[in-house]
Amino acid sequence: MKLNRSTIVIFVVMVVLAALYRLVPERPLGFAPQIAMALFGGAVIKDRKFAFALPLLSMFISDLLYELAYTQGWLSMQGFYEGQFTNYVLFAGLTLIGFLLRDLKVFKIMATTIVGPTLFFLASNFFVWLEGAGLNRPKTWDGLVMCYTDAVPFYEGSLVSTVFFSVVLFGGYFFINGMKEVNKVETAG
């Protein structure tokens, strides 16, 4: 994806919409676009700084809005909490996985759409358990299993949302680029 004015506008709109979407009340647990955005950014955005910025900036803006709402007493969940930095590192890692998709093969996209949220689930909940966050499960094998079990609803939501938003992002990208190719042929003919 070349960085021209329209691409930057699309980038900003995606970041803002994704940040605001995380604040939607009553959405299913874990249902958010950031994992798909990390994979898409890594796969499609040629400038690596912007590829990393796509999911991280949307996370940061939504965390900032959560924090503001928390300090005003509107929400009970903080935006910036202990362990949140780990999530930013994990999203950067998901963007790295997106770099493996640069050839935009459909099978690879489908596979990483499953692998991405699965790796995020495994790593993030391991760190939740290790740091004693969440429900502060004991530092035993059984405690780790309980921590993963606690997070299954989040995993289900992130898996479904990553598939959904990957279809939207990659499908939209393929559709727009396909339309450009059609227009080139019609213009040349």
VEXFI-508248 format. One record per residue: x, y, z of N, C-alpha, C in turn; residue in one letter. Coordinates in steps of 0.1 Angstrom, whole numbers, plus 5000, padded with zeros to 4 digits. Layout:
BEGIN
XYZXYZXYZA...
REM end
This chain:
BEGIN
500949885000500050005000500950125000M500850214990501550334988501050434997K501850515004501450625013501150755005L500050764999499650894993498550955002N498051064999497051135007495851055010R495250985000494050905003494350785012S495550725010495950615019496050665033T496650775035496750835049495450865055I494550915047493150935052492450805056V492650705048492050575051492650515064I494050535065494750495077494250555089F494050685089493550765101492150725104V491250705094489850665096489850525103V490650435098490750295103491150305118M492150385121492650385135491650445144V490950555140489950615149488750525150V488250465139487050385140487350255149L488550205147488950085156489050125170A489650245173489750285187488350305193A487450375186486150395191485350275192L485550175183484850045183485049975196Y486249985201486649915214485749965226R485250085224484450145235482950115234L482550045224481150015222480749925234V479649965241479249885252478449765247P478449665255477749535252478249465240E479449495235480049405224480549275230R480549175223481049045228482549055233P482848985244484148985250485248965239L486249045238487349025229487049055215G485849095212485449125198485949265194F487149275188487749405184488549385171A488849485164489549475151491049475152P491649495163493149525164493949405159Q493649275162494449165157494449165142I493249175136493149175121493949295116A493849415122494549535118496049505118M496549445128498049415130498449325118A497649215115498049125104497949195091L496849275089496649355077497749455075F498049535085499149635084500449575081G500849455087502049395084502149345070G500949295065500949235051500949345040A500249455042499849545031500649675032V500849725043501549855044503049845043I503549905032504949885029505849955039K505450075044506250145054506050075067D507050015073506949935085506550025097R506950145097506550235109504950245109K504350265097502950275096502250145099F502950035094502349895097502249875112A503249905119503149895134502249995140F502150115135501350215140499850185139A499450115129498050095127497350025139L497749915144497049855156497449925169P498749965170499150025182498550165185L498450245175497850375177496350365180L495650265174494250245177494050195191S494950115196494950065210495150175219M496150255216496550365225495450465226F494750505215493650605215492550545223I492150415221491050365229491450345244S492650315247493050305261493050445267D493350545260493350685264491850725267L490950685258489550715260488950635272L489350515273488950435285489450495298Y490650545298491250605310490450735313E490150815303489350935305488050905311L487350805306486050765311486150705325A487250635328487450575341487650695351Y488450785348488750895357487450985360T486550985350485351065351484250985358Q484550855361483550765368482550705358G482750715345481750665336481950515333W483150465335483450325333484250275345L484050145347484850085358486150025354S486450025341487649965336488650075332M489850065337490950155334491450135319Q491950235313492550225300493950175301G494750235310496150195312496250125326F496550005325496649925338497849835337Y498249785349499449705350499349595340E500349575332500449465323499949505309G499449625307498949675294500049685284Q501249725289502349735280502649595272F502449485279502649355273501749345261T500449395262499549385250500149455238N500749575241501349655230502449575223Y503249505231504349425226503849305218V502749245223502149135216501549175203L500949295202500349345190501449385180F502549425184503749445176504149315170A504149215178504549075173503549025163G502249055165501249015154501549095141L501949215142502349285130503549215123T504449165131505549095125505048965117L504048905123503448785117502848835103I502248945103501649005091502649025080G503949045084505049055074505148935066F504848815072504848685065503848675054L502848765054501748765044501948865032L503148915031503449015020503048965006R503148835004502748784991501248774989D500448795000499048805000498348674994L498848564998498248434994497048405004K495948374998494748355005494848255017V495448135014495648035024496448085036F497548165033498348215044497548315052K496748395046495848495053494948415062I494248315056493348235064494048175076M495248115074495948055085496348145096A496848265092497248365102496048425109T494948425103493748475109493348385121T493748255120493548165131494748165141I495948165135497148165144497248295152V496948405146497148535153496448545166G495148525166494448535179494748425189P495148305183495548195192496848225199T497848275192499148315198498948425208L498048525205497748635214497148575227F496148485225495548425237496548355246F497348265239498348195247499348285254L499848375247500948465253500348565263A499248625260498748725269498248665282S497548555281497148495293498248425301N499248385295500448335302501048455311F501148575304501648685312500648735323F499348725320498348755330498548665343V498748545340499048445351500348475358W501348495350502748515355502748645364L502048755360502048875367501048885378E500248775380499248775390498148875388G497848905375496748995372495448905370A494448975365493148905363492648855376G492348725377491748665389492848615398L494148655396495248625404495348475408N495348395397495348245399496748205405R496748095412498048045418499148015408P500348025412501448005403501747855402K500847775398500947635396500447595382T500647475378500047435365498547445365W497947405376496447415377496047565376D496847655382496547795382496647855368G497647805360497747845346496547795338L496147675340495047615333493747695336V493647735349492447815353492447945346M493648005345493748135338493348125324C493848025317493448005303491947975302Y491347905311489947875311489147995313T489648085322488948215325488848295312D489848285303489948375292489248315279A488748195280488148135268487148225261V486248295268485248385262485948495254P487048545259487848645252488448585239F488948465240489548395229488548375218Y487348325221486248305212485948435204E485848545212485448675206486548725197G487848705201488948755193489148675180S488848545181488948455170487848495159L486648515164485548545155485748685149V486148785157486448915152487548925143S488648845145489748855136489348795123T488548695122488148635109487248745103V486248805110485348895104486149025099F486949085107487649205103488749175093F489349055092490249015082489549005068S488348955069487548945056487249095051V486949175061486649315057487849385052V488949375059490149455055490849395043L491149265043491749205031490849195019F489549165022488549165011488449295005G488349405013488249535008489449575000G490649535005491849564998491849494984Y491549364984491549294971490449354962F489349394967488249444959488749584953F489249664961489749794956490849784945I491749694948492849674939492349604926N491449514928490849454916490149554907G489449644914488749754906489749844899M490849864905491949944899492449874886K492649744887493049664875492049674864E490749654868489649664858489649804851V489849904859489850044854491050064845N492150004848493350014839493049954826K492449834826492149764813491149844805V490149894812489049974804489650104799E490550174806491150294802492150264790T492850154791493850124780493050084767A491850014769491149964757490350064750G
REM end
